[in-house]
Amino acid sequence: MSDTGPTADIYSAIQQQLGLKLEMRKAPVETLIVDRGEKEPIGN
């Protein structure tokens, strides 16, 4: 994390306004990929 630029402003705002501290970590994340979606007609 850099201490300069727009991202530093976001991290500071989150910490000051919400009292939260963001930390970088690596962790497995479950991911769902939707390849295609089709809309089926619904009768009234």
ModelCIF file with pLDDT and N, C-alpha, C, O atoms, coordinates in Angstrom:
data_MODEL
#
_entry.id   MODEL 
#
_entity.id                         1 
_entity.type                       polymer 
_entity.pdbx_number_of_molecules   1 
#
_entity_poly.entity_id                      1 
_entity_poly.type                           'polypeptide(L)' 
_entity_poly.nstd_linkage                   no 
_entity_poly.nstd_monomer                   no 
_entity_poly.pdbx_seq_one_letter_code       MSDTGPTADIYSAIQQQLGLKLEMRKAPVETLIVDRGEKEPIGN 
_entity_poly.pdbx_seq_one_letter_code_can   MSDTGPTADIYSAIQQQLGLKLEMRKAPVETLIVDRGEKEPIGN 
_entity_poly.pdbx_strand_id                 A 
#
loop_
_entity_poly_seq.entity_id 
_entity_poly_seq.num 
_entity_poly_seq.mon_id 
_entity_poly_seq.hetero 
1 1  MET n 
1 2  SER n 
1 3  ASP n 
1 4  THR n 
1 5  GLY n 
1 6  PRO n 
1 7  THR n 
1 8  ALA n 
1 9  ASP n 
1 10 ILE n 
1 11 TYR n 
1 12 SER n 
1 13 ALA n 
1 14 ILE n 
1 15 GLN n 
1 16 GLN n 
1 17 GLN n 
1 18 LEU n 
1 19 GLY n 
1 20 LEU n 
1 21 LYS n 
1 22 LEU n 
1 23 GLU n 
1 24 MET n 
1 25 ARG n 
1 26 LYS n 
1 27 ALA n 
1 28 PRO n 
1 29 VAL n 
1 30 GLU n 
1 31 THR n 
1 32 LEU n 
1 33 ILE n 
1 34 VAL n 
1 35 ASP n 
1 36 ARG n 
1 37 GLY n 
1 38 GLU n 
1 39 LYS n 
1 40 GLU n 
1 41 PRO n 
1 42 ILE n 
1 43 GLY n 
1 44 ASN n 
#
_struct_asym.id          A 
_struct_asym.entity_id   1 
#
loop_
_ma_qa_metric.id 
_ma_qa_metric.mode 
_ma_qa_metric.name 
_ma_qa_metric.software_group_id 
_ma_qa_metric.type 
1 global pLDDT . pLDDT 
2 local  pLDDT . pLDDT 
#
_ma_qa_metric_global.metric_id      1 
_ma_qa_metric_global.metric_value   84.20 
_ma_qa_metric_global.model_id       1 
_ma_qa_metric_global.ordinal_id     1 
#
loop_
_ma_qa_metric_local.label_asym_id 
_ma_qa_metric_local.label_comp_id 
_ma_qa_metric_local.label_seq_id 
_ma_qa_metric_local.metric_id 
_ma_qa_metric_local.metric_value 
_ma_qa_metric_local.model_id 
_ma_qa_metric_local.ordinal_id 
A MET 1  2 49.00 1 1  
A SER 2  2 47.00 1 2  
A ASP 3  2 56.00 1 3  
A THR 4  2 60.00 1 4  
A GLY 5  2 64.00 1 5  
A PRO 6  2 68.00 1 6  
A THR 7  2 70.00 1 7  
A ALA 8  2 77.00 1 8  
A ASP 9  2 85.00 1 9  
A ILE 10 2 87.00 1 10 
A TYR 11 2 87.00 1 11 
A SER 12 2 89.00 1 12 
A ALA 13 2 91.00 1 13 
A ILE 14 2 92.00 1 14 
A GLN 15 2 92.00 1 15 
A GLN 16 2 93.00 1 16 
A GLN 17 2 94.00 1 17 
A LEU 18 2 94.00 1 18 
A GLY 19 2 94.00 1 19 
A LEU 20 2 93.00 1 20 
A LYS 21 2 89.00 1 21 
A LEU 22 2 86.00 1 22 
A GLU 23 2 87.00 1 23 
A MET 24 2 86.00 1 24 
A ARG 25 2 92.00 1 25 
A LYS 26 2 95.00 1 26 
A ALA 27 2 94.00 1 27 
A PRO 28 2 96.00 1 28 
A VAL 29 2 93.00 1 29 
A GLU 30 2 96.00 1 30 
A THR 31 2 96.00 1 31 
A LEU 32 2 95.00 1 32 
A ILE 33 2 96.00 1 33 
A VAL 34 2 93.00 1 34 
A ASP 35 2 93.00 1 35 
A ARG 36 2 90.00 1 36 
A GLY 37 2 87.00 1 37 
A GLU 38 2 86.00 1 38 
A LYS 39 2 86.00 1 39 
A GLU 40 2 83.00 1 40 
A PRO 41 2 78.00 1 41 
A ILE 42 2 80.00 1 42 
A GLY 43 2 74.00 1 43 
A ASN 44 2 72.00 1 44 
#
loop_
_atom_site.group_PDB 
_atom_site.id 
_atom_site.type_symbol 
_atom_site.label_atom_id 
_atom_site.label_alt_id 
_atom_site.label_comp_id 
_atom_site.label_asym_id 
_atom_site.label_entity_id 
_atom_site.label_seq_id 
_atom_site.pdbx_PDB_ins_code 
_atom_site.Cartn_x 
_atom_site.Cartn_y 
_atom_site.Cartn_z 
_atom_site.occupancy 
_atom_site.B_iso_or_equiv 
_atom_site.pdbx_formal_charge 
_atom_site.auth_seq_id 
_atom_site.auth_comp_id 
_atom_site.auth_asym_id 
_atom_site.auth_atom_id 
_atom_site.pdbx_PDB_model_num 
ATOM 1   N N  . MET A 1 1  ? 0.834   -1.184  0.000   1.00 49.00 ? 1  MET A N  1 
ATOM 2   C CA . MET A 1 1  ? 0.000   0.000   0.000   1.00 49.00 ? 1  MET A CA 1 
ATOM 3   C C  . MET A 1 1  ? 0.875   1.244   0.000   1.00 49.00 ? 1  MET A C  1 
ATOM 4   O O  . MET A 1 1  ? 1.852   1.336   0.744   1.00 49.00 ? 1  MET A O  1 
ATOM 5   N N  . SER A 1 2  ? 0.514   2.178   -0.832  1.00 47.00 ? 2  SER A N  1 
ATOM 6   C CA . SER A 1 2  ? 1.266   3.426   -0.917  1.00 47.00 ? 2  SER A CA 1 
ATOM 7   C C  . SER A 1 2  ? 0.646   4.462   0.013   1.00 47.00 ? 2  SER A C  1 
ATOM 8   O O  . SER A 1 2  ? -0.562  4.451   0.248   1.00 47.00 ? 2  SER A O  1 
ATOM 9   N N  . ASP A 1 3  ? 1.480   5.360   0.542   1.00 56.00 ? 3  ASP A N  1 
ATOM 10  C CA . ASP A 1 3  ? 0.978   6.412   1.433   1.00 56.00 ? 3  ASP A CA 1 
ATOM 11  C C  . ASP A 1 3  ? 0.676   7.700   0.682   1.00 56.00 ? 3  ASP A C  1 
ATOM 12  O O  . ASP A 1 3  ? 0.472   8.745   1.299   1.00 56.00 ? 3  ASP A O  1 
ATOM 13  N N  . THR A 1 4  ? 0.647   7.633   -0.640  1.00 60.00 ? 4  THR A N  1 
ATOM 14  C CA . THR A 1 4  ? 0.348   8.831   -1.427  1.00 60.00 ? 4  THR A CA 1 
ATOM 15  C C  . THR A 1 4  ? -0.684  8.508   -2.486  1.00 60.00 ? 4  THR A C  1 
ATOM 16  O O  . THR A 1 4  ? -0.875  7.347   -2.848  1.00 60.00 ? 4  THR A O  1 
ATOM 17  N N  . GLY A 1 5  ? -1.342  9.530   -2.977  1.00 64.00 ? 5  GLY A N  1 
ATOM 18  C CA . GLY A 1 5  ? -2.288  9.346   -4.064  1.00 64.00 ? 5  GLY A CA 1 
ATOM 19  C C  . GLY A 1 5  ? -3.699  9.072   -3.587  1.00 64.00 ? 5  GLY A C  1 
ATOM 20  O O  . GLY A 1 5  ? -3.974  9.054   -2.388  1.00 64.00 ? 5  GLY A O  1 
ATOM 21  N N  . PRO A 1 6  ? -4.591  8.857   -4.547  1.00 68.00 ? 6  PRO A N  1 
ATOM 22  C CA . PRO A 1 6  ? -6.011  8.671   -4.238  1.00 68.00 ? 6  PRO A CA 1 
ATOM 23  C C  . PRO A 1 6  ? -6.289  7.456   -3.348  1.00 68.00 ? 6  PRO A C  1 
ATOM 24  O O  . PRO A 1 6  ? -7.180  7.506   -2.499  1.00 68.00 ? 6  PRO A O  1 
ATOM 25  N N  . THR A 1 7  ? -5.541  6.373   -3.533  1.00 70.00 ? 7  THR A N  1 
ATOM 26  C CA . THR A 1 7  ? -5.801  5.183   -2.716  1.00 70.00 ? 7  THR A CA 1 
ATOM 27  C C  . THR A 1 7  ? -5.495  5.445   -1.251  1.00 70.00 ? 7  THR A C  1 
ATOM 28  O O  . THR A 1 7  ? -6.186  4.927   -0.373  1.00 70.00 ? 7  THR A O  1 
ATOM 29  N N  . ALA A 1 8  ? -4.483  6.230   -0.977  1.00 77.00 ? 8  ALA A N  1 
ATOM 30  C CA . ALA A 1 8  ? -4.164  6.567   0.418   1.00 77.00 ? 8  ALA A CA 1 
ATOM 31  C C  . ALA A 1 8  ? -5.312  7.357   1.032   1.00 77.00 ? 8  ALA A C  1 
ATOM 32  O O  . ALA A 1 8  ? -5.628  7.182   2.209   1.00 77.00 ? 8  ALA A O  1 
ATOM 33  N N  . ASP A 1 9  ? -5.938  8.225   0.243   1.00 85.00 ? 9  ASP A N  1 
ATOM 34  C CA . ASP A 1 9  ? -7.084  8.997   0.723   1.00 85.00 ? 9  ASP A CA 1 
ATOM 35  C C  . ASP A 1 9  ? -8.246  8.088   1.083   1.00 85.00 ? 9  ASP A C  1 
ATOM 36  O O  . ASP A 1 9  ? -8.928  8.313   2.083   1.00 85.00 ? 9  ASP A O  1 
ATOM 37  N N  . ILE A 1 10 ? -8.473  7.067   0.276   1.00 87.00 ? 10 ILE A N  1 
ATOM 38  C CA . ILE A 1 10 ? -9.570  6.128   0.535   1.00 87.00 ? 10 ILE A CA 1 
ATOM 39  C C  . ILE A 1 10 ? -9.307  5.360   1.830   1.00 87.00 ? 10 ILE A C  1 
ATOM 40  O O  . ILE A 1 10 ? -10.197 5.239   2.672   1.00 87.00 ? 10 ILE A O  1 
ATOM 41  N N  . TYR A 1 11 ? -8.099  4.844   1.988   1.00 87.00 ? 11 TYR A N  1 
ATOM 42  C CA . TYR A 1 11 ? -7.758  4.105   3.209   1.00 87.00 ? 11 TYR A CA 1 
ATOM 43  C C  . TYR A 1 11 ? -7.870  4.995   4.445   1.00 87.00 ? 11 TYR A C  1 
ATOM 44  O O  . TYR A 1 11 ? -8.360  4.557   5.486   1.00 87.00 ? 11 TYR A O  1 
ATOM 45  N N  . SER A 1 12 ? -7.421  6.232   4.331   1.00 89.00 ? 12 SER A N  1 
ATOM 46  C CA . SER A 1 12 ? -7.510  7.172   5.451   1.00 89.00 ? 12 SER A CA 1 
ATOM 47  C C  . SER A 1 12 ? -8.962  7.481   5.789   1.00 89.00 ? 12 SER A C  1 
ATOM 48  O O  . SER A 1 12 ? -9.332  7.522   6.963   1.00 89.00 ? 12 SER A O  1 
ATOM 49  N N  . ALA A 1 13 ? -9.785  7.698   4.767   1.00 91.00 ? 13 ALA A N  1 
ATOM 50  C CA . ALA A 1 13 ? -11.193 8.021   4.989   1.00 91.00 ? 13 ALA A CA 1 
ATOM 51  C C  . ALA A 1 13 ? -11.916 6.860   5.669   1.00 91.00 ? 13 ALA A C  1 
ATOM 52  O O  . ALA A 1 13 ? -12.717 7.077   6.578   1.00 91.00 ? 13 ALA A O  1 
ATOM 53  N N  . ILE A 1 14 ? -11.644 5.648   5.242   1.00 92.00 ? 14 ILE A N  1 
ATOM 54  C CA . ILE A 1 14 ? -12.280 4.474   5.858   1.00 92.00 ? 14 ILE A CA 1 
ATOM 55  C C  . ILE A 1 14 ? -11.876 4.351   7.319   1.00 92.00 ? 14 ILE A C  1 
ATOM 56  O O  . ILE A 1 14 ? -12.704 4.051   8.179   1.00 92.00 ? 14 ILE A O  1 
ATOM 57  N N  . GLN A 1 15 ? -10.605 4.582   7.590   1.00 92.00 ? 15 GLN A N  1 
ATOM 58  C CA . GLN A 1 15 ? -10.132 4.477   8.975   1.00 92.00 ? 15 GLN A CA 1 
ATOM 59  C C  . GLN A 1 15 ? -10.693 5.606   9.844   1.00 92.00 ? 15 GLN A C  1 
ATOM 60  O O  . GLN A 1 15 ? -11.123 5.354   10.970  1.00 92.00 ? 15 GLN A O  1 
ATOM 61  N N  . GLN A 1 16 ? -10.697 6.833   9.349   1.00 93.00 ? 16 GLN A N  1 
ATOM 62  C CA . GLN A 1 16 ? -11.147 7.973   10.143  1.00 93.00 ? 16 GLN A CA 1 
ATOM 63  C C  . GLN A 1 16 ? -12.662 7.993   10.320  1.00 93.00 ? 16 GLN A C  1 
ATOM 64  O O  . GLN A 1 16 ? -13.154 8.241   11.421  1.00 93.00 ? 16 GLN A O  1 
ATOM 65  N N  . GLN A 1 17 ? -13.403 7.732   9.245   1.00 94.00 ? 17 GLN A N  1 
ATOM 66  C CA . GLN A 1 17 ? -14.855 7.874   9.301   1.00 94.00 ? 17 GLN A CA 1 
ATOM 67  C C  . GLN A 1 17 ? -15.561 6.630   9.839   1.00 94.00 ? 17 GLN A C  1 
ATOM 68  O O  . GLN A 1 17 ? -16.591 6.740   10.504  1.00 94.00 ? 17 GLN A O  1 
ATOM 69  N N  . LEU A 1 18 ? -15.014 5.455   9.556   1.00 94.00 ? 18 LEU A N  1 
ATOM 70  C CA . LEU A 1 18 ? -15.670 4.219   9.982   1.00 94.00 ? 18 LEU A CA 1 
ATOM 71  C C  . LEU A 1 18 ? -14.936 3.498   11.099  1.00 94.00 ? 18 LEU A C  1 
ATOM 72  O O  . LEU A 1 18 ? -15.477 2.576   11.710  1.00 94.00 ? 18 LEU A O  1 
ATOM 73  N N  . GLY A 1 19 ? -13.709 3.913   11.367  1.00 94.00 ? 19 GLY A N  1 
ATOM 74  C CA . GLY A 1 19 ? -12.923 3.257   12.408  1.00 94.00 ? 19 GLY A CA 1 
ATOM 75  C C  . GLY A 1 19 ? -12.425 1.881   11.997  1.00 94.00 ? 19 GLY A C  1 
ATOM 76  O O  . GLY A 1 19 ? -12.124 1.045   12.849  1.00 94.00 ? 19 GLY A O  1 
ATOM 77  N N  . LEU A 1 20 ? -12.336 1.641   10.682  1.00 93.00 ? 20 LEU A N  1 
ATOM 78  C CA . LEU A 1 20 ? -11.880 0.344   10.182  1.00 93.00 ? 20 LEU A CA 1 
ATOM 79  C C  . LEU A 1 20 ? -10.472 0.470   9.618   1.00 93.00 ? 20 LEU A C  1 
ATOM 80  O O  . LEU A 1 20 ? -10.113 1.490   9.029   1.00 93.00 ? 20 LEU A O  1 
ATOM 81  N N  . LYS A 1 21 ? -9.688  -0.570  9.804   1.00 89.00 ? 21 LYS A N  1 
ATOM 82  C CA . LYS A 1 21 ? -8.338  -0.585  9.252   1.00 89.00 ? 21 LYS A CA 1 
ATOM 83  C C  . LYS A 1 21 ? -8.265  -1.713  8.231   1.00 89.00 ? 21 LYS A C  1 
ATOM 84  O O  . LYS A 1 21 ? -8.554  -2.868  8.545   1.00 89.00 ? 21 LYS A O  1 
ATOM 85  N N  . LEU A 1 22 ? -7.876  -1.369  7.011   1.00 86.00 ? 22 LEU A N  1 
ATOM 86  C CA . LEU A 1 22 ? -7.757  -2.365  5.956   1.00 86.00 ? 22 LEU A CA 1 
ATOM 87  C C  . LEU A 1 22 ? -6.333  -2.905  5.927   1.00 86.00 ? 22 LEU A C  1 
ATOM 88  O O  . LEU A 1 22 ? -5.364  -2.149  5.987   1.00 86.00 ? 22 LEU A O  1 
ATOM 89  N N  . GLU A 1 23 ? -6.227  -4.218  5.836   1.00 87.00 ? 23 GLU A N  1 
ATOM 90  C CA . GLU A 1 23 ? -4.919  -4.865  5.751   1.00 87.00 ? 23 GLU A CA 1 
ATOM 91  C C  . GLU A 1 23 ? -4.903  -5.779  4.533   1.00 87.00 ? 23 GLU A C  1 
ATOM 92  O O  . GLU A 1 23 ? -5.885  -6.462  4.243   1.00 87.00 ? 23 GLU A O  1 
ATOM 93  N N  . MET A 1 24 ? -3.781  -5.783  3.826   1.00 86.00 ? 24 MET A N  1 
ATOM 94  C CA . MET A 1 24 ? -3.648  -6.675  2.686   1.00 86.00 ? 24 MET A CA 1 
ATOM 95  C C  . MET A 1 24 ? -3.309  -8.076  3.178   1.00 86.00 ? 24 MET A C  1 
ATOM 96  O O  . MET A 1 24 ? -2.429  -8.264  4.017   1.00 86.00 ? 24 MET A O  1 
ATOM 97  N N  . ARG A 1 25 ? -4.029  -9.052  2.637   1.00 92.00 ? 25 ARG A N  1 
ATOM 98  C CA . ARG A 1 25 ? -3.777  -10.459 2.953   1.00 92.00 ? 25 ARG A CA 1 
ATOM 99  C C  . ARG A 1 25 ? -4.079  -11.296 1.727   1.00 92.00 ? 25 ARG A C  1 
ATOM 100 O O  . ARG A 1 25 ? -4.874  -10.910 0.870   1.00 92.00 ? 25 ARG A O  1 
ATOM 101 N N  . LYS A 1 26 ? -3.439  -12.433 1.656   1.00 95.00 ? 26 LYS A N  1 
ATOM 102 C CA . LYS A 1 26 ? -3.746  -13.388 0.606   1.00 95.00 ? 26 LYS A CA 1 
ATOM 103 C C  . LYS A 1 26 ? -4.553  -14.506 1.236   1.00 95.00 ? 26 LYS A C  1 
ATOM 104 O O  . LYS A 1 26 ? -4.171  -15.070 2.262   1.00 95.00 ? 26 LYS A O  1 
ATOM 105 N N  . ALA A 1 27 ? -5.682  -14.819 0.601   1.00 94.00 ? 27 ALA A N  1 
ATOM 106 C CA . ALA A 1 27 ? -6.549  -15.874 1.098   1.00 94.00 ? 27 ALA A CA 1 
ATOM 107 C C  . ALA A 1 27 ? -7.315  -16.464 -0.077  1.00 94.00 ? 27 ALA A C  1 
ATOM 108 O O  . ALA A 1 27 ? -7.570  -15.779 -1.067  1.00 94.00 ? 27 ALA A O  1 
ATOM 109 N N  . PRO A 1 28 ? -7.678  -17.732 0.035   1.00 96.00 ? 28 PRO A N  1 
ATOM 110 C CA . PRO A 1 28 ? -8.481  -18.319 -1.036  1.00 96.00 ? 28 PRO A CA 1 
ATOM 111 C C  . PRO A 1 28 ? -9.873  -17.684 -1.067  1.00 96.00 ? 28 PRO A C  1 
ATOM 112 O O  . PRO A 1 28 ? -10.460 -17.398 -0.023  1.00 96.00 ? 28 PRO A O  1 
ATOM 113 N N  . VAL A 1 29 ? -10.385 -17.472 -2.265  1.00 93.00 ? 29 VAL A N  1 
ATOM 114 C CA . VAL A 1 29 ? -11.694 -16.855 -2.439  1.00 93.00 ? 29 VAL A CA 1 
ATOM 115 C C  . VAL A 1 29 ? -12.531 -17.758 -3.335  1.00 93.00 ? 29 VAL A C  1 
ATOM 116 O O  . VAL A 1 29 ? -12.092 -18.158 -4.414  1.00 93.00 ? 29 VAL A O  1 
ATOM 117 N N  . GLU A 1 30 ? -13.745 -18.075 -2.877  1.00 96.00 ? 30 GLU A N  1 
ATOM 118 C CA . GLU A 1 30 ? -14.638 -18.881 -3.685  1.00 96.00 ? 30 GLU A CA 1 
ATOM 119 C C  . GLU A 1 30 ? -15.191 -18.008 -4.804  1.00 96.00 ? 30 GLU A C  1 
ATOM 120 O O  . GLU A 1 30 ? -15.645 -16.890 -4.562  1.00 96.00 ? 30 GLU A O  1 
ATOM 121 N N  . THR A 1 31 ? -15.152 -18.526 -6.034  1.00 96.00 ? 31 THR A N  1 
ATOM 122 C CA . THR A 1 31 ? -15.567 -17.754 -7.198  1.00 96.00 ? 31 THR A CA 1 
ATOM 123 C C  . THR A 1 31 ? -16.620 -18.519 -7.988  1.00 96.00 ? 31 THR A C  1 
ATOM 124 O O  . THR A 1 31 ? -16.490 -19.724 -8.205  1.00 96.00 ? 31 THR A O  1 
ATOM 125 N N  . LEU A 1 32 ? -17.649 -17.824 -8.411  1.00 95.00 ? 32 LEU A N  1 
ATOM 126 C CA . LEU A 1 32 ? -18.689 -18.401 -9.260  1.00 95.00 ? 32 LEU A CA 1 
ATOM 127 C C  . LEU A 1 32 ? -18.676 -17.646 -10.582 1.00 95.00 ? 32 LEU A C  1 
ATOM 128 O O  . LEU A 1 32 ? -18.802 -16.422 -10.613 1.00 95.00 ? 32 LEU A O  1 
ATOM 129 N N  . ILE A 1 33 ? -18.522 -18.389 -11.671 1.00 96.00 ? 33 ILE A N  1 
ATOM 130 C CA . ILE A 1 33 ? -18.479 -17.774 -12.994 1.00 96.00 ? 33 ILE A CA 1 
ATOM 131 C C  . ILE A 1 33 ? -19.734 -18.186 -13.748 1.00 96.00 ? 33 ILE A C  1 
ATOM 132 O O  . ILE A 1 33 ? -19.994 -19.376 -13.927 1.00 96.00 ? 33 ILE A O  1 
ATOM 133 N N  . VAL A 1 34 ? -20.514 -17.202 -14.192 1.00 93.00 ? 34 VAL A N  1 
ATOM 134 C CA . VAL A 1 34 ? -21.700 -17.456 -15.000 1.00 93.00 ? 34 VAL A CA 1 
ATOM 135 C C  . VAL A 1 34 ? -21.296 -17.246 -16.447 1.00 93.00 ? 34 VAL A C  1 
ATOM 136 O O  . VAL A 1 34 ? -20.952 -16.137 -16.856 1.00 93.00 ? 34 VAL A O  1 
ATOM 137 N N  . ASP A 1 35 ? -21.341 -18.328 -17.221 1.00 93.00 ? 35 ASP A N  1 
ATOM 138 C CA . ASP A 1 35 ? -20.914 -18.282 -18.615 1.00 93.00 ? 35 ASP A CA 1 
ATOM 139 C C  . ASP A 1 35 ? -21.992 -17.693 -19.514 1.00 93.00 ? 35 ASP A C  1 
ATOM 140 O O  . ASP A 1 35 ? -21.688 -16.984 -20.474 1.00 93.00 ? 35 ASP A O  1 
ATOM 141 N N  . ARG A 1 36 ? -23.265 -17.991 -19.199 1.00 90.00 ? 36 ARG A N  1 
ATOM 142 C CA . ARG A 1 36 ? -24.346 -17.494 -20.039 1.00 90.00 ? 36 ARG A CA 1 
ATOM 143 C C  . ARG A 1 36 ? -25.647 -17.560 -19.253 1.00 90.00 ? 36 ARG A C  1 
ATOM 144 O O  . ARG A 1 36 ? -25.831 -18.439 -18.412 1.00 90.00 ? 36 ARG A O  1 
ATOM 145 N N  . GLY A 1 37 ? -26.534 -16.636 -19.530 1.00 87.00 ? 37 GLY A N  1 
ATOM 146 C CA . GLY A 1 37 ? -27.850 -16.649 -18.918 1.00 87.00 ? 37 GLY A CA 1 
ATOM 147 C C  . GLY A 1 37 ? -28.923 -16.486 -19.973 1.00 87.00 ? 37 GLY A C  1 
ATOM 148 O O  . GLY A 1 37 ? -28.761 -15.723 -20.925 1.00 87.00 ? 37 GLY A O  1 
ATOM 149 N N  . GLU A 1 38 ? -30.018 -17.204 -19.802 1.00 86.00 ? 38 GLU A N  1 
ATOM 150 C CA . GLU A 1 38 ? -31.125 -17.089 -20.745 1.00 86.00 ? 38 GLU A CA 1 
ATOM 151 C C  . GLU A 1 38 ? -32.395 -16.799 -19.971 1.00 86.00 ? 38 GLU A C  1 
ATOM 152 O O  . GLU A 1 38 ? -32.648 -17.383 -18.918 1.00 86.00 ? 38 GLU A O  1 
ATOM 153 N N  . LYS A 1 39 ? -33.182 -15.894 -20.506 1.00 86.00 ? 39 LYS A N  1 
ATOM 154 C CA . LYS A 1 39 ? -34.434 -15.520 -19.862 1.00 86.00 ? 39 LYS A CA 1 
ATOM 155 C C  . LYS A 1 39 ? -35.574 -16.347 -20.462 1.00 86.00 ? 39 LYS A C  1 
ATOM 156 O O  . LYS A 1 39 ? -35.784 -16.359 -21.675 1.00 86.00 ? 39 LYS A O  1 
ATOM 157 N N  . GLU A 1 40 ? -36.301 -17.037 -19.583 1.00 83.00 ? 40 GLU A N  1 
ATOM 158 C CA . GLU A 1 40 ? -37.436 -17.827 -20.059 1.00 83.00 ? 40 GLU A CA 1 
ATOM 159 C C  . GLU A 1 40 ? -38.711 -17.019 -19.838 1.00 83.00 ? 40 GLU A C  1 
ATOM 160 O O  . GLU A 1 40 ? -38.862 -16.365 -18.805 1.00 83.00 ? 40 GLU A O  1 
ATOM 161 N N  . PRO A 1 41 ? -39.634 -17.061 -20.810 1.00 78.00 ? 41 PRO A N  1 
ATOM 162 C CA . PRO A 1 41 ? -40.879 -16.318 -20.632 1.00 78.00 ? 41 PRO A CA 1 
ATOM 163 C C  . PRO A 1 41 ? -41.715 -16.868 -19.483 1.00 78.00 ? 41 PRO A C  1 
ATOM 164 O O  . PRO A 1 41 ? -41.801 -18.082 -19.293 1.00 78.00 ? 41 PRO A O  1 
ATOM 165 N N  . ILE A 1 42 ? -42.327 -15.974 -18.722 1.00 80.00 ? 42 ILE A N  1 
ATOM 166 C CA . ILE A 1 42 ? -43.173 -16.361 -17.592 1.00 80.00 ? 42 ILE A CA 1 
ATOM 167 C C  . ILE A 1 42 ? -44.600 -15.948 -17.937 1.00 80.00 ? 42 ILE A C  1 
ATOM 168 O O  . ILE A 1 42 ? -44.848 -14.793 -18.281 1.00 80.00 ? 42 ILE A O  1 
ATOM 169 N N  . GLY A 1 43 ? -45.543 -16.894 -17.845 1.00 74.00 ? 43 GLY A N  1 
ATOM 170 C CA . GLY A 1 43 ? -46.935 -16.591 -18.154 1.00 74.00 ? 43 GLY A CA 1 
ATOM 171 C C  . GLY A 1 43 ? -47.572 -15.702 -17.114 1.00 74.00 ? 43 GLY A C  1 
ATOM 172 O O  . GLY A 1 43 ? -47.198 -15.749 -15.942 1.00 74.00 ? 43 GLY A O  1 
ATOM 173 N N  . ASN A 1 44 ? -48.529 -14.893 -17.525 1.00 72.00 ? 44 ASN A N  1 
ATOM 174 C CA . ASN A 1 44 ? -49.216 -13.981 -16.594 1.00 72.00 ? 44 ASN A CA 1 
ATOM 175 C C  . ASN A 1 44 ? -50.316 -14.685 -15.885 1.00 72.00 ? 44 ASN A C  1 
ATOM 176 O O  . ASN A 1 44 ? -51.005 -14.081 -15.063 1.00 72.00 ? 44 ASN A O  1 
#
